């Protein structure tokens, strides 16, 4: 993944502002997941799984339609 640390930090802050919640607890140089972050992670995993299923389903349709042309 080619993204700089400042860009990651900016994206995290933007997401925290959008959600109105802190996603990480920062103590010194360490970062800990908050309860809110664990909920976000759960939904992100579900969305990623749905995206993979969608791509598989669409590829199946494409393969079927390729046989007719």
N, C-alpha and C positions, 0 to 999 in steps of 0.2 A: 504494500500500500504506500503510495507516494503522496503523503500529506504532512505538512509541518506541524510541530507541536502547537505553535500559536494558532494555527487554523483549527485544530482540534479543540483547543480551549475556547476559541470564539464560538464554535458550533455548540459546545456544551452550554455555554452561558446563554446563547440564543434559545436553546431548547428549554433551559431552566426558566427563562423569562416567559416563554410562550406557555409553558405548563403552570407557571406560578408556583414552582416548587423546587427546592434544592435536590439535586439528584445524587450528589456526592457530599460526604462529610469530609472536610479537609482538616487534618490535624498534623501540623508541621509539614513534612514532605510526604506524608502518607495520605492516601485517599481511600475512603471506606464507602461501601454502598449503603444508601439509606433505604428505608422501607419503600419509599416512593420509587426508588430506582429498581428495586426488585420487582415491583408491579410493572414498570415500564419494560424491563427485560422479559418478563413473561409474555407481554403482548407483542413485543418485537419478535420473539421466537415464533409465536403463532403466525404473525404476519409473514415472516420469512418462509415458513413452511407452506402457507397458502400461496405465496408467490411461486415457489418451486412446483407445487401441484398445478397451478394455472399454466405455467410454462410447459409442463409435461402434457397436460390436456391439449393445449393449443398445438404442440408439436405432433400429437397423435392425429389431430384433424388435418394438419398439413400433410402428413404422410399418406393419409387416406385420400386426400384430394389430388395428390401428385400421381396416384395410380390411375386416375381417370383422365389425365391430360397427356 
